[in-house]
Every structure is written in C-alpha cells, then in structure tokens.
Amino acid sequence: MAAEHPEAAKQLSVVAENVGAHLPELSRDTEEYVLAEIPELRGDATLIKIMRATITEHSAALLHVFENGIPLERIEGPAAALEYARRLAQRDIPLSTLIRAHRFGHWRFLQWCLDELNRQDAGEALSTATTRRMLQVAFGYNDRVTEHVIVVYQQERDHWLLSQTTARAARVRDILTEKNVDLNWAEPALGYRLRQNHLGLVVWSPKLKSEGAGLALLDRITNEIARKLGCPARPLFVPRDAALSWGWLPLGSHSDVSWKQLSDVVERSDPSVHVCVGSVGYGIEGFRSTHRQAVRTQELAAAADPAPQFTDFSTVAPIALMATNIDDMRAWVWGILGPLAVDDENSARLRETAQIFLDTGCSYTATASAQILHKNTVQYRIRKAEEIMGHPVQKGRADLEVALRAVEYLGSTLLRTRPA
C-alpha cells in the first residue's frame, strides 16, 4: 500500500473546519435525506427530535476526529445515538431500519465532506490521498459506533420484550387496529372493562432521568388523575416507551369530566410531566376515538413552544385536526397574519386584543372590559393591527380567528423571529 501523502491529514483538517462551520445546515440536510429514504422513521415528533440530535452529535464527533487526528479507540457512541437505538427498540422498529439510518446518514455526511474537498482544489495527488484518509477514518468510526449501537439496541429490545407491560401493549394495539374484537376475550386479557365510558390520556415527560423512575412517575400521575375524578376502577396504563405512556380512565356510566380538577392534578405534579386527553367515548369505538384524540392533541402540544402542561382535545380540536404538518401550518398563519406574525411583545399585545375583539362579537366595550383597558386603547390596538395586516380584522374573519387561536396555543413555534 502506498505511503500516505504528508499533507493529507492537514488537508482533511481544513475540510473538517470548513464543513463544521455549516454544521446546522449539514444536520438539517442529513435529517431530510434520511427521512426521505426511510419513510418508517417519519411521523413521530419525539423520535425525529432524537434522530436530529443523533445526526448533529455524530457529525460533530467525526469532524472533530478529522480535524484533530483523534485515535478511533478513544471514541464512544454519542449519547443521542444510544438513546435513539433504545427508543427504536421500544417502538418495535427493526434493527435493520436503524442500521439503514446510520448508513444513509453516513453517506450524506461524506457527500458534504467530499464536496468541500473538491472546492479546495488541492491538486489530484493530494485530493486522492485526502479522500483515502477521509474514507478510512470515517468508515472506521462508523463501524465502531454502529457495533456499540447494535449492542444497546439488542439489550433494550430484550429488556422491553421481557417486561409484562409489553404483552398488554400488544393487546391494546390489537384492539386499536382490529375491527372485530371479542370483548369476552379482550376484557380479561387487559384487566379493563371496555363496555363503559372511557377518557383517553397521553402522559409524557421529555426530561425523565431513568426508565424505571420515569414510568413509575407517569403511572403514579395517571392513577392520581383517576382517583381525583372518582373512577370506579384502576385505569389502563400502557407504556409506549421510556418517556411516554397511553392511558384510559374507566368512567363507568358517567360521561361528565371536570377539566378543572384534572388540570389541577397535572399542574400540582412534577413540572416536567405533560398530559393530553381526548373526549369521553363509550364502548370499544369510544376506546379508540378518545385515544386518537389524545394522541393528536399530544402531537400538537409537543410542537408548542412552550409546551403546555395540560391540554384537552375539546379546546384545541380545530387546530389539532389541521396541524398534521407544522411547517405548512406556519406558512398558512404567516399568510393570514402577515407582519403581525412576529414573536415580540407589541405584536403579542395586538394579537391578544384582536382575538378578544373577535370573540366578543367585535365589541370595543366588551374587549376593553375583558382586558381592563380604556375603550380608546382597544380602538387604537385594533386599528394598529389592521394597519400591520393590511386589512380589517373582520375580513376573512373565520381564518383570522383560527390563526390567532393557533398562535395562542403553539406560541413562537408559528411565529417569525423578526418582521419579514
């Protein structure tokens, strides 16, 4: 094998430094590429967030190796990569999918580095030597880290499959997906009566310290809510992964729920825990529908900034049903609000006044009373909002009301950081 070019290591260091200056763009591009190539990794906001962190940590670590010539034996798998492996194991996503994600991500990373090397115009001999060194180090890194990730995935998968809750989760999934379910079999298998009213919950915490303690916390809060609402039996608690659980509260023949009591329990609990609930439903169809609503609400809450601690489906139903794509929703809100969709204090005041003004039937007097303001101040704010948007608040009123409600709930997630 030919001796390495004496300048190859230095040239690779320059490549790494230049690519590292665009790490956010590299990470975003790699994420989009992996999701485009592997559809089964799309749709779960939590998994996508961890995958994004994994890509960033992998890229930063390997660029660090390129730039400083760090021996591979000193490299350990990034924490996000190990957590991503655990989550995929818990979600029953095959190991082969995880390995494909690593391969596609690795290839995209190398494309960025090779493009940068080509821009350096270092000459054929040096470019060839630098490419050889780049590929040798990169594939050595990927082989080392992938082996570690596989071990973590298999350990987590074994542990998860052995847990008793997995069997219950499998039965629940069957009930959620199968049209014809034998209730005489399903109820004993679950230890939960389906022929009654139910309230579906999603309980999660993005800041859990450990799996055991985390699931115990989510289970405890679910049971506290059930006790506060006077449920006649224990709730059905199904861990989805180490940081998120599904739940069903047995309401018996009752269909009325005090959202105030429920929110009080949540807000008095650990501040890292979030709870979303559906609407009350009866029987097996109600079991399914209240769960779908809770899941849709949780997806919306996870996208909010800041994320609310408690949300019930009935208060955000129109937004939850339309927010299947946050990027599209953000573009729509910007189109409706125009320059008023800016994340600053003045715009927030004008949006709040405009929303109350519409809610009160466009009454200046009622709006002033609700905000404890002088009527002239309300008139000024409405006029200012109209000037900024370029049209009266009553023009396209239905769209404006929904856009304002969406911003009220999702916050800065839907807003610009500065005027367009």
N, C-alpha and C positions, 0 to 999 in steps of 0.2 A: 504493500500500500504506500502511495506517495506521501512524502513528508508534508505536514500542514504548512500552508503559506504563513510566513511570520507576521503578516498584518491582518490575518483573518479574524483573530479574537478582537482586535481593536476595531475593525470594520463592523463586526457584529454588535459591539458595544454601542457604536454610533447609531446603527439601525434601531437597537432597543430603546435608546434615549429618544429618538425621534418618534417612534411608534408610541412610546409611553406618554408623550405629550398629548396624544389623542386617545387616551385610554377610555374615556366615557363613550366616544363615538365608536371605538372598536368593540366595546362591550355591547352597546345597543345593536350594532350591525350583526354581531355574532348571535345574539339572542334571537333577532328576527330570522336569521338564516336557519338556526336550529329548529325553531317553531314551524317554519315553513316546510322543512324537510320531515319533521316528526309530528304529525297532527295530534297524536295521542297525548302530547305534552301540553297542548293548549287548553284554555278554558278554566283552569284552576288558578285563581289570582295568587294564592299563597305559594303554590309550587313555582309559579313563574317568578315571583319575587325572590325565592331562594335560588332558583336557577340563575337569575340575573347576578346575584351576589357571587355565586359559584364562578361564573364566567369572568367577572371582574377580578376575583382573587386568583384564579388560575392564570389569567393574562398577566397580572401584576407580578406574580411569583416567577413566571417563566421569563418575562422581560428582565427581572432582577438577576436571574441566573445568566442570561445573555450578557447583560451589561457588566457584571462583576465577576464572571467566571466562577461562580459558586459550584463546588462539587455536588453532584446529584444526591450522594448518600446523606447529605445534610438536609435534604428537602423532605418535608412531610406533607401529606394531603391537606389542602386548605380546609378550614373548619366548615365553611359553607358547602364544600363538595361532599364532605362526610354527612352533613345534615341532609343534603339533598338525596343522597343514597338512602338514608333512613326513611325519609318521607315517601320515596317511591316504593320502598319495600312495604311500608304500612298501607299504601294505597293500592297494593296488588298490581303495580305496573311492572312488567317483566324486566329482569336484569338485562336482557338483550337491548331493551329500549334505552336503558341507562348507558350502556356501552356505546350505542349508536350516537347518543347525545354527545358523549366525550369525543368520539371520532369526528363528527361534523363540526363541533366547536373548535377542535384542534386544527382541522383543515382551514377553517375560516381565519383563525389566528395566524397561521402560516402564510395565507394569502396576503394579509396586511404586511407582514414582515418582508416577504419576497417583493411586493410592490415597492416598499420603501427602499430595499436594497437596489432595485432596478433604477430608482430615482437618483441614487448616489453616483451612478455612472463610474464605478470604481475600476473598470477595466475587466476584460474577460477572465484573466487568471485569478485575480483577487475575488471577483464576484463568484466564480465557481467554488473557490476554497471556502468563502464565507457561507455560501449556500450549503456546502457539505457539512460544515461545522454546525450551522443552524439546525439542519435536519437531524444530525446525530444527537445533539443535546436535547432538541425538542421531543424526539421520539423516545429517548431515554427517560426524560421527565414524565411523559405521558404514560409510558409503560409502568414506571414506578408508582405513580399516583393512582392509576387505574387498578392495579393489583390491590392497593390499600382500600380503595373504594369498594371493590368487589367483596372483600372480606367483611367490611362494615355492612354492606347490603345484606349479605347472606346471614350474618349474625342477627341483624334486626328482623329479617324475614322469619328466621327460625323462632325467635322470641315472640314475634307477633302471632304467628300461626299457633303457637302453644297456648296463648292466652285464651281464657274462656270467653272473653268478650268478642273474639273473632267469630266464633260459631254463632253468637247472637246477631252480630252484624250481617253475617251471610244470610240468615233467615230474614232479617229486615229488608235486605236488598231484594230477596226473592219476592217479598210482599209488595215492595215498591214497584217492581217491574212486571210481575206476572199478573195476567188478567183474571185467571181463575185460581183462587186460593181457597183451600179447605180450612175454614175457620176452626173447625173442631181439631185440626192438627196444628194450625198456626198459633192459636192462643196458648195451649200448654207449652209449645216449643219456646215461645217468647216469655212466658210467665206474665203475660199482659193481655187484658181483655180488649178486643177490637170492636166489639159491639157496644160502643158508648161514644160520648163526645171526647174529642182529643184537642190538645193545643200543642203544635209542633214548635220546637226550640232548636236553635243552633247556638252553642256556647263555645267560646274560644278565647284564647289568650296568646298574643304574639310574643309574650315575654316569659314563657314558662321556663323554669330553671332545670327541671328534670322531668322525665316522662311520668314516673310513678307519682311524684308530688303533684304534677300538673293535672293528671287525670283525676286524682283524688280531689283536687280543688274544684274542677269542673263538675264532678259528681256531687260534691257537697252543695254547691250553689244550686244545681238542678233540684236537689231534694229540699233545699230551703224554700225555693220558689213554690214547689208542690205543697209544702206544709202551710205556707202563708196563704195560698189560695184554697186551702181546705180540701185537697184532693183525697178521695176515699181510699186510694191505694198508692203504692210506690210508683214513681214514674219509670218509664222505659228509658234507659241510658245506654247509648251506643257510641263508644269512642270511634271517631273517624280516623284520627291519627293522634300523635302525642300532644297536640296543641288544640284540637278541635273535636267537639262531640255533637252528636244529634240527640235530641230528647223528645219524648212525648209525655205530656201531662194527662193523666186519666181524670176526666171531669165528671164521669158518670152521666147522669141525666141533665146536669147543669150546662148551660151554654153562655152564661154571663161571666165575664172576667174583669176584674179591677186592674186596669193597666197601671193605675197609680200604685197599688200595692205591689205589683210585680216589679215596676221600675224602682220602687223604694228598696226592695231586697237586693237588686242588682247594684244600685248606687251605694249601698252600705257595705258591699262585699269588696274583695280585692280590686283595686282600681285598674289592674291590668286585664280584668276579665270583661268580655263583651257578650251581650245576649241579644239575639234577634228572635222574634216569634211570628208565627203565621196567624191566621184567623181560625176560630173554632170550627171543627168539622166532625161529622158523625160517621161512624162505621169505617169500613176499610177504605172507601173513597175519600172520606174526610181525613183519615190517617195519612193518605197520600197527598191530598191537596194542601193540608196545613203544613206538611213538611216541605213541599215545593215552595210555598210562600216564604217559609222561614229561610230556606236556602237562598232564594232570590234576594231577600232582604239582607242577608249576611254578605252576599256578594257586593251589594250596594254599600253597606256600612264599611266593609273593608277598603273600599275605594275612597271613602270620605276622608277629609283632612281638616280637622282631627276626626278620628273615628268616634262616633257616639258610643256610650257605654250600653245603652238600651234602645232598641228600635222595634216597634210593632208594625207589621205589614200594612195595617189599615191606614197608617199616617203617611206612608210613602208609596202606596200601591202604584199610582201612575208613573212615578219616577222609576221604581224598581222594575216595572214591566217594560219600560222603554230603554233602560240603561244596560242593554246587552253589550254595548260597545262604548266605553267611556270616551275614547278618542272622538268617535262620531258625535256623541252627546255634547262634548266640549265644543266642537265646531258648530253644532246647532245653537247652543247657548250664546256663543260669540256672535252668531248671525242675528239672533233676536235682540240681545242687549247692546251690541256694538261696543263703543268705548266705555259703556257703563260696566262691562265685564272685567274690571280691573281690581286686583286684590290690594285695595288701600282703604283707609278709614273713611274718606269722604265718599267714595263710591258705595261702600257698605251702608252708610247712613242713607244715601239716596235710594238704594235698592230696598232697604227696610221700609222706608216711608212709602215708596211706590207699592210695595206688596200689601201693606196695611190699607193703603188708599183703595186698592182694587178689592181687598177682602171686605171693606166696609161699603161697597157699592159706590165708590168714587165720591165719598163724603169727606170734605175738608174738616168739618166739625168733628165727626166721629174719629177721624185719623188723629186730629190734634188731641182729642180726649185720650185715645189709646196710648199715644206717645208722650203725653203730658207736655205738649208744646203749644205755642200760640198758633192760631189759625193762619196767620200771615207767614209763619215759618214753614208750615206744611205747604202752603201755596208756592212759596219760593222753592222748596225742595222738589216739588212735582214739576215746576217749570224748568228747573235746572236739569232734572233727569230727562225731560223731554228734549231739551236743547242738546244734551250729550248723545242721546239715542238718535235724534234727528226725526222724531215723530211723536205724536201724542200717546200717552200711556194707554188710551182706550183703542188705539189702532192695533189690530192683531192681539186683542186683549187675552184671548184664551192661551195663545202661545206664550205671551209675556208672563202670565200667571204661573204657568208650568216652569218656565225658565227661572223665574225668581224663586220658586219653591225648590227647584233642583239645586240652585246655588246656596240657598239657606241650609240645605241638608249636607251637600257634598263639599261646601266651602271652597277653599283655594284649589281643590282638585279641578274645578271647572273654570278657574279664572286666569287671566293674564297677569304676569308679574309687573307689567308696565303697559302704558297705552300703546295700541297698535300704531 
